[in-house]
Amino acid sequence: MRWFQVAALALLLAASFVPQPPIAGRPPATAHRIPLASAGDGHDTVPAYVDGEGPYPFILDTGADQSAVYPWFVGRASLPKITGKDQDLSGQTGSSRVSLYALRSLSLAGVAARGLDAYGLPARRDQGREAGVLGNDLMDRAIVAFDYPCRAVELRPRAAGAAALTGPGHAPAMAGIDKGTTLLTLPVRINGVEGIAILDTGSRWTRLTPGFAKAAGIDTASAAFHDAEPFYGTSGHPVTPRTGPIGRLTIGGQSLSGVTAQVVALPVLTQDFGDRPAMLLGADILGRFRFVYDHAGRRVWFLPSRCRGGAGA
């Protein structure tokens, strides 16, 4: 099973970033620090190149096994469909049958992957015009620092090592793998109750299962919780989460208090973890840190951002 999370991402390449055109249609080879572009709805894109053309706005998503493209971009870029290779694409709300498209190359800040098969995502239900999602198939070639407080990400080739992004003296948290996927997991505690978290920068919200919430003493029926906007995911089936305070969260040696998150029954977490306490750790929580991500090495760092005065409580 290839697990892929699709959130409601209304994403545009913001006017605050005006990229310079590549020479002879090639992406720049020396740029490593990349500004995040926001559509004002809590989601961000980075400027990527497809088959030497671009830049196009893509989500950089640790919760995606493979990169993916939206229908409007398939037509815009005239991407060839791979016949006979349709697959079931599994996401937060369920699965759907999708096509695969051939990409000659996919690159971001000089980090490139060639000969990729990209999932064709279902058409969006909003006005977002992002071209697609950059997944772990691209990030396997790099170490990535997500620095949401500084409104940027940074990439370095894996051969260059992590020190340039983490600084000296910082030990990583060693991650596990969600079985049957490429997604990294870490042990997590909510109010002292142990669970497992999938690291998912493509999810705007952190989401935990009702079973985890109950074990952690969280009452989603209380007046502190409210129904959030429904989201549809890959399956197109609407799901309405309950949003409210979940208490204290500890992960990767860091502890946060007063955390707000969503509680919702997600088929993907039930499928992968059964009745075990489980959650998706989204960009709302990861965005409190300088989050350094080495997917191929299964290592992550939770560091303070110079643009934020300390993440802990």
VOLO-843214 format. One record per residue: residue number from 1; residue in one letter; x, y, z of N, C-alpha, C, O in turn. Coordinates in steps of 0.001 Angstrom, whole numbers, plus 500000, padded with zeros to 6 digits. Layout:
   n res   n.px   n.py   n.pz  ca.px  ca.py  ca.pz   c.px   c.py   c.pz   o.px   o.py   o.pz
 NUM   a      X      Y      Z      X      Y      Z      X      Y      Z      X      Y      Z
...
# end
This chain:
   n res   n.px   n.py   n.pz  ca.px  ca.py  ca.pz   c.px   c.py   c.pz   o.px   o.py   o.pz
   1   m 500842 498811 500000 500000 500000 500000 500878 501240 500000 501834 501346 500769
   2   r 500544 502155 499142 501234 503432 499151 500300 504454 499746 499226 504733 499213
   3   w 500727 505005 500857 499878 505941 501601 500196 507348 501131 501362 507717 500991
   4   f 499147 508135 500887 499358 509503 500430 498289 510372 501045 497103 510070 500917
   5   q 498681 511456 501717 497731 512352 502376 497474 513558 501505 498413 514217 501058
   6   v 496181 513858 501254 495806 515034 500491 494914 515894 501352 493787 515497 501648
   7   a 495374 517044 501759 494552 517974 502535 493922 518973 501600 494252 519009 500414
   8   a 493005 519797 502121 492397 520861 501326 493363 522012 501265 493388 522858 502159
   9   l 494173 522054 500196 495288 522985 500112 495004 524060 499067 495234 523833 497879
  10   a 494516 525206 499478 494268 526301 498552 495550 527089 498411 495802 528019 499176
  11   l 496378 526712 497415 497740 527199 497367 498022 527940 496072 497709 527450 494987
  12   l 498610 529110 496187 499044 529886 495037 500481 530314 495254 500913 530448 496399
  13   l 501226 530532 494193 502577 531060 494303 502464 532543 494580 502072 533313 493704
  14   a 502804 532947 495789 502522 534308 496228 503350 535323 495455 504456 535044 494991
  15   a 502764 536521 495335 503433 537581 494599 504684 538069 495309 505519 538735 494698
  16   s 504832 537745 496602 506002 538181 497342 507275 537516 496853 508369 538008 497133
  17   f 507161 536405 496126 508334 535729 495584 508283 535802 494076 507365 535271 493451
  18   v 509271 536461 493489 509329 536591 492036 510572 535873 491560 511652 536463 491578
  19   p 510467 534604 491126 511649 533842 490745 512241 534356 489443 511530 534858 488572
  20   q 513551 534221 489329 514220 534550 488079 514085 533386 487112 514155 532235 487543
  21   p 513895 533635 485834 513737 532537 484876 515003 531711 484776 516101 532265 484811
  22   p 514876 530400 484652 516057 529555 484533 516732 529755 483191 516087 530107 482204
  23   i 518033 529528 483162 518779 529629 481917 518516 528400 481066 518680 527270 481528
  24   a 518112 528617 479834 517855 527536 478882 516879 526506 479445 517011 525307 479197
  25   g 515902 526989 480204 514862 526107 480705 515282 525200 481834 514540 524288 482199
  26   r 516475 525430 482409 516949 524565 483487 516799 525261 484841 516946 526480 484930
  27   p 516505 524488 485901 516386 525093 487223 517735 525568 487732 518761 525005 487352
  28   p 517763 526594 488584 519036 527073 489123 519718 525989 489941 519060 525245 490668
  29   a 521036 525899 489821 521774 524807 490449 522321 525168 491816 522696 524271 492570
  30   t 522383 526459 492170 523060 526861 493388 522117 527356 494470 522556 527541 495605
  31   a 520829 527581 494170 519894 528084 495181 519547 526970 496161 519188 525863 495761
  32   h 519658 527279 497444 519335 526284 498460 518249 526781 499408 517445 525982 499889
  33   r 518208 528074 499684 517182 528633 500555 516012 529090 499693 516181 529873 498759
  34   i 514824 528588 500021 513667 528779 499163 512551 529438 499959 512145 528903 500991
  35   p 512043 530580 499513 510934 531204 500235 509658 530393 500087 509376 529848 499020
  36   l 508894 530320 501161 507577 529704 501119 506564 530733 500633 506589 531888 501057
  37   a 505686 530313 499756 504633 531179 499244 503306 530750 499846 502956 529571 499804
  38   s 502568 531697 500406 501323 531396 501095 500130 531941 500334 500185 533027 499758
  39   a 499036 531158 500341 497780 531625 499767 496904 532282 500821 495783 532696 500525
  40   g 497408 532383 502064 496654 533009 503125 495690 532089 503832 494886 532551 504642
  41   d 495745 530787 503548 494839 529834 504197 495585 528822 505057 495018 527809 505465
  42   g 496853 529096 505330 497631 528209 506181 498472 527198 505445 499164 526402 506080
  43   h 498438 527200 504123 499221 526259 503324 500299 527003 502552 500180 528197 502278
  44   d 501356 526272 502207 502519 526877 501563 502979 526059 500361 502782 524846 500299
  45   t 503591 526750 499416 504166 526082 498250 505611 526500 498064 506066 527511 498598
  46   v 506324 525685 497284 507687 525995 496860 507722 525950 495332 506912 525255 494720
  47   p 508653 526684 494707 508705 526733 493240 509524 525580 492665 510744 525548 492821
  48   a 508869 524649 492009 509531 523471 491453 509511 523520 489925 508734 524251 489311
  49   y 510393 522716 489337 510500 522619 487882 510154 521202 487441 510603 520226 488042
  50   v 509353 521101 486387 508950 519816 485830 509415 519751 484382 509082 520619 483575
  51   d 510177 518732 484063 510709 518552 482714 511428 519804 482231 511352 520149 481052
  52   g 512130 520490 483145 512917 521658 482795 512130 522943 482671 512697 523987 482349
  53   e 510823 522886 482923 509986 524078 482804 509477 524493 484181 509311 523659 485072
  54   g 509233 525783 484341 508704 526276 485597 509186 527680 485884 509647 528378 484981
  55   p 509082 528104 487151 508661 527314 488305 507146 527194 488418 506394 528039 487933
  56   y 506724 526107 489079 505320 525848 489359 505162 525639 490873 506073 525113 491513
  57   p 504036 526036 491446 503854 525909 492897 503492 524485 493320 502469 523939 492906
  58   f 504340 523906 494138 504147 522554 494660 504225 522575 496188 504919 523402 496780
  59   i 503494 521646 496810 503613 521397 498251 504789 520452 498487 504962 519477 497755
  60   l 505593 520739 499505 506687 519857 499905 506173 519024 501071 506015 519538 502178
  61   d 505910 517735 500830 505050 516945 501706 505741 515689 502218 505955 514738 501467
  62   t 506091 515691 503518 506687 514501 504124 505676 513373 504280 506059 512240 504569
  63   g 504390 513663 504093 503349 512647 504195 502967 512040 502867 501895 511446 502750
  64   a 503825 512172 501849 503548 511625 500524 504661 510666 500121 505830 511049 500071
  65   d 504299 509430 499838 505286 508477 499340 505874 508934 498012 507090 508941 497823
  66   q 504995 509312 497105 505396 509720 495763 504879 511116 495463 503920 511590 496072
  67   s 505536 511758 494515 505062 513049 494047 503783 512868 493244 503478 511771 492777
  68   a 503038 513957 493090 501720 513869 492467 501392 515182 491779 501977 516221 492085
  69   v 500451 515123 490845 500071 516301 490059 498555 516398 489971 497845 515393 490006
  70   y 498075 517647 489855 496648 517899 489714 496250 517934 488236 497095 518171 487372
  71   p 494964 517700 487944 494528 517589 486548 494854 518797 485683 495265 518636 484534
  72   w 494677 520024 486223 494938 521194 485384 496399 521244 484938 496711 521683 483831
  73   f 497301 520777 485837 498717 520814 485496 499081 519705 484519 499957 519883 483673
  74   v 498413 518562 484632 498636 517487 483656 498380 518005 482251 499156 517745 481331
  75   g 497269 518751 482091 496967 519304 480789 497919 520406 480386 498348 520467 479234
  76   r 498255 521278 481321 499149 522401 481041 500519 521912 480580 501087 522448 479628
  77   a 501046 520894 481256 502385 520394 480947 502374 519260 479936 503433 518744 479578
  78   s 501180 518857 479464 501045 517748 478507 501775 516500 479004 502539 515882 478263
  79   l 501534 516138 480259 502208 514981 480835 501612 513691 480279 500390 513552 480240
  80   p 502436 512757 479854 501923 511499 479289 501409 510553 480363 502087 510302 481358
  81   k 500215 510036 480155 499662 509038 481064 500347 507702 480818 500620 507335 479675
  82   i 500619 506983 481896 501230 505662 481800 500105 504640 481707 499400 504408 482689
  83   t 499932 504041 480566 498808 503132 480345 499000 501830 481119 500112 501319 481255
  84   g 497883 501316 481617 497880 500037 482299 498467 500044 483693 498718 498978 484254
  85   k 498698 501243 484285 499308 501296 485613 498464 502085 486611 498997 502604 487591
  86   d 497155 502183 486375 496294 502838 487358 496427 502131 488704 496584 500911 488762
  87   q 496362 502915 489791 496548 502363 491124 495519 502934 492085 494910 503971 491825
  88   d 495336 502231 493208 494528 502759 494301 495397 503690 495132 496445 503295 495642
  89   l 494948 504925 495259 495663 505932 496033 494969 506096 497372 493803 506487 497430
  90   s 495680 505800 498443 495100 505812 499781 495447 507103 500491 496608 507510 500519
  91   g 494446 507749 501065 494653 508996 501787 493905 509010 503097 493412 507980 503556
  92   q 493823 510199 503704 493227 510308 505030 491793 509777 505073 491406 509098 506024
  93   t 491013 510087 504047 489583 509775 504092 489215 508490 503369 488040 508124 503333
  94   g 490185 507800 502794 489899 506587 502042 490729 506529 500771 491745 507214 500653
  95   s 490295 505712 499824 491063 505483 498609 490250 505794 497365 489019 505821 497391
  96   s 490969 506027 496273 490340 506165 494967 491309 505644 493906 492517 505577 494129
  97   r 490758 505279 492757 491567 504771 491653 492082 505943 490841 491295 506774 490387
  98   v 493407 506023 490650 493995 507151 489937 494983 506657 488886 495439 505514 488918
  99   s 495296 507548 487962 496283 507248 486921 497666 507706 487354 497809 508497 488286
 100   l 498681 507198 486665 500059 507626 486853 500521 508375 485611 500117 508061 484491
 101   y 501382 509380 485831 501905 510190 484740 503428 510185 484799 504020 510171 485878
 102   a 504048 510196 483631 505504 510117 483539 506112 511516 483572 505730 512396 482800
 103   l 507064 511701 484483 507829 512940 484555 509273 512638 484160 509917 511775 484757
 104   r 509772 513343 483167 511179 513157 482801 512089 513640 483914 513112 513021 484204
 105   s 511710 514762 484542 512506 515286 485642 511627 516126 486557 510622 516697 486134
 106   l 512031 516185 487820 511350 516990 488822 512443 517546 489720 513257 516788 490247
 107   s 512472 518875 489904 513582 519450 490656 513146 520629 491497 512182 521332 491193
 108   l 513898 520815 492568 513692 521930 493484 515056 522374 493980 515784 521593 494593
 109   a 515402 523635 493714 516670 524213 494172 517869 523355 493795 518796 523190 494588
 110   g 517846 522808 492583 518970 522026 492101 518964 520576 492524 519779 519800 492024
 111   v 518076 520170 493429 517914 518749 493797 516909 518150 492823 515757 518578 492764
 112   a 517353 517164 492066 516531 516665 490961 516344 515159 491039 517212 514426 491513
 113   a 515188 514720 490562 514897 513302 490375 514459 513120 488937 513780 513983 488380
 114   r 514834 512021 488338 514514 511775 486931 513746 510473 486777 513932 509523 487538
 115   g 512883 510454 485776 512143 509245 485462 511149 508848 486530 511024 507664 486847
 116   l 510423 509829 487104 509452 509529 488155 508080 509213 487581 507696 509726 486530
 117   d 507352 508362 488288 505927 508171 488041 505175 508982 489092 505361 508769 490290
 118   a 504335 509903 488653 503604 510766 489572 502133 510391 489587 501534 510143 488541
 119   y 501554 510351 490788 500124 510110 490903 499344 511277 490292 499746 512436 490400
 120   g 498221 510945 489647 497281 511960 489217 496226 512146 490289 495414 511252 490525
 121   l 496232 513309 490945 495296 513563 492038 493905 513881 491506 493780 514363 490380
 122   p 492866 513626 492279 491523 514046 491878 491439 515562 491772 492205 516280 492416
 123   a 490518 516038 490968 490330 517478 490809 489989 518113 492149 489302 517515 492976
 124   r 490472 519317 492351 490248 520034 493598 488804 520527 493702 488094 520659 492705
 125   r 488398 520792 494939 487054 521306 495189 487064 522788 495522 486030 523349 495887
 126   d 488228 523432 495400 488303 524862 495667 489047 525535 494515 489213 524942 493449
 127   q 489490 526758 494729 490137 527525 493678 491663 527435 493721 492350 528165 493005
 128   g 492184 526559 494544 493636 526408 494621 494232 526005 493278 493666 525186 492554
 129   r 495379 526590 492958 496007 526325 491668 497411 525748 491818 498261 525948 490950
 130   e 497659 525029 492921 498949 524376 493022 499048 523282 491974 498056 522645 491622
 131   a 500258 523076 491485 500473 522101 490429 500471 520677 490949 500077 519753 490238
 132   g 500911 520493 492192 500967 519144 492734 501711 519100 494047 501762 520082 494787
 133   v 502291 517937 494328 502946 517648 495602 504309 517027 495339 504436 516144 494491
 134   l 505320 517479 496055 506642 516871 496017 506756 515920 497199 506632 516340 498349
 135   g 506990 514649 496926 506982 513638 497975 508364 513148 498354 509380 513752 498010
 136   n 508376 512035 499072 509634 511465 499546 510507 510936 498411 511712 510762 498595
 137   d 509923 510677 497246 510742 510228 496122 511736 511308 495700 512828 510985 495231
 138   l 511378 512590 495856 512322 513672 495609 513188 513936 496837 514400 514118 496715
 139   m 512572 513957 498021 513321 514326 499226 514326 513272 499658 515185 513561 500491
 140   d 514249 512057 499120 515283 511062 499391 516659 511544 498951 517671 511037 499434
 141   r 516713 512495 498061 517968 512988 497515 518550 514157 498298 519602 514682 497934
 142   a 517877 514570 499368 518293 515776 500070 518010 515664 501552 517306 514761 502004
 143   i 518576 516606 502306 518162 516879 503675 517471 518227 503640 517989 519185 503065
 144   v 516296 518302 504256 515440 519474 504129 515201 520087 505496 514871 519383 506451
 145   a 515369 521406 505589 515013 522143 506799 513742 522934 506520 513740 523862 505711
 146   f 512652 522553 507206 511397 523289 507127 511432 524348 508231 511402 524010 509414
 147   d 511495 525594 507859 511551 526680 508843 510357 527597 508607 510494 528691 508060
 148   y 509180 527128 509033 507960 527902 508811 508004 529273 509481 507534 530240 508881
 149   p 508548 529410 510705 508602 530750 511298 509396 531744 510449 509076 532932 510431
 150   c 510432 531268 509742 511224 532139 508871 510697 532170 507442 511281 532816 506572
 151   r 509574 531458 507200 508929 531461 505893 509874 530972 504798 509966 531580 503732
 152   a 510577 529871 505066 511525 529340 504090 511768 527867 504350 511545 527370 505454
 153   v 512227 527180 503323 512818 525854 503473 514217 525906 502888 514518 526743 502037
 154   e 515072 524997 503356 516432 524897 502845 516715 523453 502474 516294 522529 503170
 155   l 517430 523263 501373 517803 521928 500910 519311 521831 500795 519987 522777 500390
 156   r 519826 520659 501161 521222 520317 500920 521265 518888 500395 520503 518042 500863
 157   p 522139 518599 499432 522314 517199 499022 522722 516356 500217 523455 516831 501084
 158   r 522260 515115 500278 522561 514262 501417 524063 514075 501596 524547 513939 502720
 159   a 524800 514067 500488 526246 513872 500583 526921 514993 501351 528017 514804 501879
 160   a 526287 516160 501423 526878 517294 502128 526706 517176 503638 527338 517918 504390
 161   g 525859 516255 504091 525639 516071 505510 524626 517053 506072 524195 517987 505395
 162   a 524254 516820 507335 523194 517614 507954 523706 518810 508739 522920 519692 509083
 163   a 525002 518868 509034 525513 519886 509946 525241 521304 509464 525015 522202 510275
 164   a 525262 521514 508151 525022 522858 507629 523613 523336 507926 523360 524540 507970
 165   l 522691 522399 508132 521304 522748 508402 520963 522683 509883 520070 523398 510338
 166   t 521659 521835 510649 521330 521667 512060 522246 522441 512985 521863 522765 514108
 167   g 523476 522746 512519 524482 523270 513417 525111 522143 514206 524576 521034 514230
 168   p 526248 522404 514860 526953 521341 515589 526272 520998 516903 525596 521826 517514
 169   g 526467 519756 517320 526053 519347 518654 524593 519011 518830 524129 518904 519965
 170   h 523853 518841 517761 522435 518510 517875 522213 517061 517454 522446 516704 516299
 171   a 521764 516231 518384 521512 514824 518093 520140 514671 517456 519192 515333 517876
 172   p 520016 513810 516448 518718 513615 515803 517833 512665 516583 518310 511878 517400
 173   a 516545 512746 516324 515613 511702 516742 515555 510685 515619 515361 511047 514459
 174   m 515723 509412 515955 515705 508357 514955 514262 507891 514748 513577 507502 515694
 175   a 513825 507938 513513 512427 507674 513178 512216 506230 512748 513137 505551 512296
 176   g 510979 505786 512901 510564 504509 512347 509869 504723 511013 509801 505843 510507
 177   i 509356 503645 510451 508650 503699 509175 507265 503089 509358 507121 502013 509937
 178   d 506259 503780 508863 504913 503227 508842 504898 502055 507858 505158 502244 506670
 179   k 504602 500873 508334 504699 499655 507527 503905 499774 506232 502752 500206 506233
 180   g 504535 499388 505132 503891 499433 503827 503970 500770 503143 503427 500939 502051
 181   t 504651 501747 503774 504791 503083 503199 506237 503539 503343 507096 502779 503789
 182   t 506495 504778 502966 507810 505386 503202 507738 506448 504292 508703 507188 504481
 183   l 506635 506546 505008 506402 507657 505914 507106 507446 507251 507060 506357 507824
 184   l 507758 508500 507739 508480 508427 508999 507523 508593 510175 506563 509362 510116
 185   t 507811 507852 511249 507011 507916 512466 507914 508152 513676 509096 507808 513664
 186   l 507339 508740 514709 508032 508923 515975 507070 508616 517120 505864 508821 516986
 187   p 507590 508128 518237 506732 507999 519423 506332 509384 519915 507106 510338 519833
 188   v 505117 509473 520426 504580 510749 520884 503820 510516 522176 503323 509416 522416
 189   r 503724 511549 523014 502906 511494 524217 501942 512663 524226 502325 513796 523935
 190   i 500707 512391 524556 499727 513438 524803 499225 513254 526223 498618 512235 526553
 191   n 499483 514247 527059 499104 514178 528474 499633 512914 529131 498977 512320 529987
 192   g 500842 512509 528713 501500 511344 529291 501138 510025 528669 501730 509004 529019
 193   v 500165 510003 527737 499736 508760 527093 500535 508557 525813 500619 509463 524984
 194   e 501119 507379 525648 501975 507102 524503 501169 506768 523257 500125 506119 523326
 195   g 501675 507224 522119 501096 506897 520828 502169 506962 519762 503358 507067 520063
 196   i 501737 506896 518509 502654 506960 517376 502201 508085 516462 501005 508258 516225
 197   a 503164 508853 515947 502846 509996 515087 503509 509839 513728 504694 509517 513642
 198   i 502742 510068 512666 503284 510181 511312 503636 511641 511064 502826 512528 511335
 199   l 504837 511899 510552 505297 513258 510284 504770 513705 508926 505120 513122 507899
 200   d 503934 514734 508917 503155 515048 507714 503061 516555 507478 502101 517198 507902
 201   t 504065 517114 506797 504046 518548 506498 502961 518913 505493 502641 520093 505346
 202   g 502390 517943 504803 501331 518219 503842 499961 518376 504473 499003 518743 503794
 203   s 499859 518100 505767 498597 518274 506473 498633 519599 507223 499530 519826 508036
 204   r 497687 520460 506965 497655 521746 507653 497455 521557 509145 498026 522297 509946
 205   w 496651 520573 509527 496298 520346 510923 496893 519042 511447 497012 518056 510720
 206   t 497265 519062 512732 497560 517831 513445 496237 517153 513778 495304 517794 514261
 207   r 496166 515831 513512 494919 515096 513691 495199 513794 514435 496122 513058 514086
 208   l 494404 513518 515455 494561 512285 516209 493256 511509 516246 492171 512063 516065
 209   t 493391 510215 516484 492228 509340 516477 491377 509571 517722 491900 509997 518751
 210   p 490071 509297 517645 489219 509394 518831 489700 508514 519982 489581 508887 521150
 211   g 490246 507339 519644 490751 506456 520686 491926 507068 521439 492021 506940 522660
 212   f 492817 507728 520716 493949 508403 521347 493441 509534 522232 493904 509707 523359
 213   a 492478 510310 521711 491921 511414 522489 491292 510915 523794 491497 511504 524855
 214   k 490535 509839 523702 489878 509310 524900 490898 508849 525928 490758 509133 527118
 215   a 491932 508132 525468 492955 507638 526385 493702 508784 527054 494155 508658 528191
 216   a 493830 509912 526339 494562 511066 526863 493669 512001 527669 494103 513080 528073
 217   g 492430 511596 527904 491530 512389 528726 490971 513617 528036 490662 514611 528694
 218   i 490838 513564 526731 490337 514697 525952 488853 514489 525675 488465 513465 525115
 219   d 488032 515444 526060 486579 515357 525877 486171 516208 524682 486035 517426 524799
 220   t 485976 515570 523537 485637 516319 522326 484196 516802 522315 483817 517587 521445
 221   a 483385 516349 523265 482004 516820 523369 481895 518085 524212 480812 518658 524331
 222   s 483006 518525 524800 482977 519707 525659 482817 520974 524827 483005 520974 523611
 223   a 482463 522058 525523 482263 523346 524856 483557 523908 524276 483516 524829 523461
 224   a 484720 523359 524692 486007 523828 524166 486260 523349 522742 487149 523856 522059
 225   f 485466 522361 522294 485640 521818 520944 484520 522303 520030 483413 522603 520479
 226   h 484832 522372 518740 483837 522753 517743 484079 521973 516457 485181 521478 516219
 227   d 483039 521867 515630 483196 521236 514328 484011 522142 513412 483710 523327 513270
 228   a 485037 521581 512798 485836 522323 511831 485249 522149 510437 484312 521376 510235
 229   e 485813 522876 509484 485377 522719 508099 485656 521293 507635 486713 520744 507947
 230   p 484732 520681 506897 484985 519333 506389 486110 519331 505357 486326 520317 504652
 231   f 486815 518216 505282 487804 518046 504227 487484 516745 503499 486781 515881 504024
 232   y 488012 516618 502279 487563 515545 501391 488639 514502 501095 488316 513328 500910
 233   g 489889 514897 501045 490953 513940 500795 490859 513268 499434 490134 513712 498544
 234   t 491610 512190 499301 491694 511477 498034 490368 510849 497622 490034 510818 496438
 235   s 489622 510354 498584 488397 509617 498266 487260 510522 497827 486334 510069 497154
 236   g 487318 511801 498200 486217 512715 497900 485080 512639 498898 484060 513305 498723
 237   h 485236 511835 499948 484205 511707 500979 484429 512760 502057 485522 512827 502618
 238   p 483424 513589 502367 483625 514631 503377 483778 514059 504781 483059 513142 505177
 239   v 484724 514618 505521 484962 514239 506908 485011 515523 507728 485708 516469 507360
 240   t 484276 515559 508833 484231 516750 509680 484925 516463 511006 484407 515687 511809
 241   p 486087 517070 511256 486785 516842 512518 486273 517757 513624 485604 518758 513368
 242   r 486603 517389 514855 486353 518242 516018 487679 518891 516412 488688 518202 516565
 243   t 487677 520199 516573 488895 520945 516854 488831 521553 518248 487816 522127 518642
 244   g 489936 521420 518993 489977 521992 520325 491293 521700 521021 492203 521143 520406
 245   p 491412 522066 522296 492663 521877 523038 492871 520421 523444 491953 519769 523942
 246   i 494084 519918 523227 494378 518522 523573 495375 518412 524719 495684 517305 525159
 247   g 495888 519552 525215 496778 519504 526370 498238 519562 526009 498653 520407 525216
 248   r 499023 518671 526582 500484 518695 526441 500954 517582 525512 500566 516423 525657
 249   l 501792 517958 524560 502305 517025 523558 503823 516997 523644 504466 518044 523707
 250   t 504395 515794 523648 505843 515615 523694 506276 514735 522531 505739 513647 522324
 251   i 507261 515224 521773 507785 514457 520632 509216 514914 520350 509535 516097 520463
 252   g 510073 513958 519980 511438 514286 519593 512202 515061 520639 513038 515900 520303
 253   g 511925 514792 521920 512615 515494 522983 512088 516881 523269 512640 517590 524109
 254   q 511026 517282 522585 510422 518594 522772 509028 518443 523367 508316 517486 523064
 255   s 508644 519390 524214 507339 519342 524851 506619 520661 524653 507198 521730 524846
 256   l 505350 520582 524266 504520 521751 524017 503276 521663 524880 502695 520589 525032
 257   s 502869 522778 525440 501625 522808 526197 500608 523678 525475 500955 524467 524596
 258   g 499340 523521 525862 498290 524320 525244 498103 524038 523768 497764 524940 523002
 259   v 498319 522802 523361 498241 522431 521945 496783 522294 521514 495962 521708 522220
 260   t 496481 522846 520346 495182 522663 519707 495338 521728 518519 496296 521848 517755
 261   a 494410 520805 518358 494489 519844 517257 493083 519386 516901 492101 519808 517513
 262   q 493003 518516 515903 491727 517970 515464 491629 516502 515852 492605 515756 515779
 263   v 490446 516108 516259 490158 514708 516582 489181 514193 515538 488102 514756 515355
 264   v 489566 513112 514849 488752 512616 513753 489128 511167 513466 490292 510785 513582
 265   a 488139 510368 513094 488385 508977 512718 488855 508947 511263 488070 509195 510349
 266   l 490116 508648 511056 490695 508607 509715 490928 507157 509298 491622 506418 509997
 267   p 490357 506741 508162 490561 505357 507724 492026 504974 507607 492390 503833 507893
 268   v 492878 505914 507187 494277 505564 506989 494950 505208 508307 495781 504300 508334
 269   l 494622 505890 509400 495231 505559 510683 494693 504243 511229 495436 503466 511828
 270   t 493404 503993 511023 492832 502713 511444 493460 501569 510664 493772 500522 511232
 271   q 493644 501766 509371 494223 500728 508519 495651 500412 508930 496048 499247 508958
 272   d 496423 501441 509249 497842 501242 509534 498138 500882 510981 499122 500193 511250
 273   f 497303 501335 511927 497622 501170 513338 496537 500481 514157 496734 500238 515348
 274   g 495402 500163 513550 494342 499497 514277 493822 500343 515427 493471 501508 515239
 275   d 493773 499755 516623 493269 500465 517803 494366 501199 518560 494084 501811 519590
 276   r 495601 501157 518087 496690 501842 518788 496488 503350 518723 496005 503857 517711
 277   p 496847 504079 519779 496784 505539 519723 497699 506073 518619 498897 505790 518612
 278   a 497140 506834 517700 497910 507283 516540 497456 508676 516122 496361 509128 516457
 279   m 498345 509342 515372 498037 510698 514937 498890 511075 513741 499915 510449 513470
 280   l 498456 512109 513027 499257 512786 512022 499785 514061 512655 499005 514867 513162
 281   l 501092 514257 512635 501684 515479 513148 501836 516435 511971 502706 516250 511119
 282   g 500981 517463 511929 500894 518335 510771 501762 519576 510857 502540 519755 511794
 283   a 501605 520434 509845 502426 521637 509743 502153 522624 510865 503008 523459 511159
 284   d 500980 522556 511507 500691 523477 512611 501626 523250 513781 502041 524207 514435
 285   i 501972 521977 514062 502902 521667 515148 504343 521679 514652 505206 522279 515293
 286   l 504616 521034 513535 505972 521041 512994 506438 522464 512714 507634 522753 512758
 287   g 505494 523345 512428 505819 524733 512136 506251 525541 513336 506596 526713 513184
 288   r 506247 524965 514517 506750 525665 515694 508265 525540 515834 508871 526172 516699
 289   f 508867 524724 514980 510293 524442 515065 510988 524752 513739 510354 525037 512723
 290   r 512310 524682 513798 513101 524465 512591 513203 522950 512483 513998 522320 513180
 291   f 512403 522380 511616 512246 520936 511522 513122 520427 510384 512842 520690 509215
 292   v 514187 519695 510728 515141 519202 509744 514838 517729 509475 514705 516925 510398
 293   y 514735 517403 508203 514157 516127 507764 515127 515400 506833 515407 515865 505728
 294   d 515630 514271 507285 516481 513403 506475 515722 512097 506261 515865 511149 507033
 295   h 514917 512058 505209 514053 510903 505012 514845 509633 504773 514572 508607 505398
 296   a 515825 509685 503877 516585 508483 503551 517339 507952 504762 517511 506741 504901
 297   g 517794 508847 505643 518516 508445 506843 517626 508167 508032 518107 507758 509089
 298   r 516304 508389 507867 515331 508202 508948 515716 508994 510200 515630 508491 511320
 299   r 516138 510235 509988 516534 511103 511088 515785 512424 510978 515567 512936 509880
 300   v 515393 512971 512127 514770 514292 512160 515306 515060 513354 515721 514469 514351
 301   w 515295 516385 513245 515715 517268 514315 514604 518289 514569 514014 518825 513631
 302   f 514331 518545 515831 513408 519600 516230 514245 520689 516898 514656 520549 518050
 303   l 514488 521761 516173 515391 522808 516628 514649 524132 516765 513617 524331 516123
 304   p 515163 525039 517593 514532 526365 517655 514792 527151 516376 515879 527069 515805
 305   s 513815 527898 515934 513967 528773 514776 514426 530145 515257 513955 530636 516283
 306   r 515343 530762 514519 515788 532114 514888 514672 533126 514720 514775 534252 515207
 307   c 513590 532732 514026 512461 533635 513819 511348 533418 514846 510268 533999 514738
 308   r 511627 532572 515844 510633 532297 516876 511324 532200 518216 512397 531605 518321
 309   g 510733 532768 519225 511356 532794 520536 511097 531557 521354 510501 531630 522429
 310   g 511547 530398 520847 511449 529162 521638 510124 528476 521457 509074 529103 521596
 311   a 510153 527181 521147 508940 526428 520872 508360 525767 522106 507155 525521 522165
 312   g 509193 525476 523089 508715 524749 524240 507898 525600 525191 507814 526819 525041
 313   a 507299 524947 526166 506466 525661 527143 507039 525491 528543 506481 526017 529506
# end
